[in-house]
Amino acid sequence: MAITKSAKKAHRAGLRKKAFNDVRRKAMSVALKGARLAKKGDVAALAAAYKAIDKAAKRGLIKKNTAARRKAKVAKLLSTK
C-alpha cells in the first residue's frame, strides 16, 4: 500500500490511466472483431480498424511495429484479391 503522499497520487493517476487504456483497448478489439466479421472489400470496417489501431499506437497502448503488423493482417483479411 502506498504510504507517501506522492505515492498515493501516483497510484490514483495510474488508475485513471488504466481506465482510459481499457477503453482504448476495448475499442480496438471491437473494431478488429468487426473487421474479422466483415465481408471482403468492406472499406468502412477497414477504416474503423485502422483508426482504432492508430489511436492505440499513438497513445502507447501498443508498439509501432505491432500496429503495422495488425494493420497488414486486417488489410490482407479484407482484400478482394
N, C-alpha and C positions, 0 to 999 in steps of 0.2 A: 504494500500500500504506500502511496506517495506520502511523504512527511513534510517536505518543504513546500513553501507557497508556490515556488516556480514549478516544482514537480507536479503539483495539483493542477496548475494552469496548463501545463504541457499535456497532462492526461485529458483534460477537458477538450483541448484543441484537437488531440488525436481522435477523440470520439466524434467530434464534428466532422473531421476529415474523413473518417471511416464511413459516416452516414452518406456523405457526398459520393465517395468512391463506390459504395454499394449500389447507389442509384445508377451511376455511370456503368458499372459492370453489368447490372441487370438490363439496362437499355441496350448494351452491346450484345448480350446473349439473346435478347428478344429479336433484335434486328438480324442476327445471324440465323436464328431459327426460322424467321420469316423468309430469309433468302434460301434456306435449305428446302422449304416447303413450296417456294415459288416455282413457276414454270420457266422453262428455258427462255432467255431473252427478255425477262421482266426487268426493265430499266429502273422502275421505282424501287423494287426490292434491293437491287444492286446499289442504288444511290443511298438508300437508308442504311445499308450495311457499311458502306464506305464512310458515311458521315459518323456513325457510331464508333467505328474503328479509329478514325482520325481523331475524334474527340478524346477517346481513351488514351491514345498515344500522346496527344498534346498535353494532357494533364498528368502524364507519367504513370498511368494505370498499367499500361503495357509498354514494352520497349519498341523502338522504331522498327527493328527487324521483324519482330513478332507481328506488328501491324501490317508490314509489307507482305509477310507470309500469309496472313489471314485474308488480306485483300486479293491476293493472287488466287487463293483457294476458292473464294467466293466468285471471282471472275470466271474461273475455269468451270465452276459448277453451273453458272448461268449462261455460259457462252452458247451460241447457236451452232457453232462449228463442231 
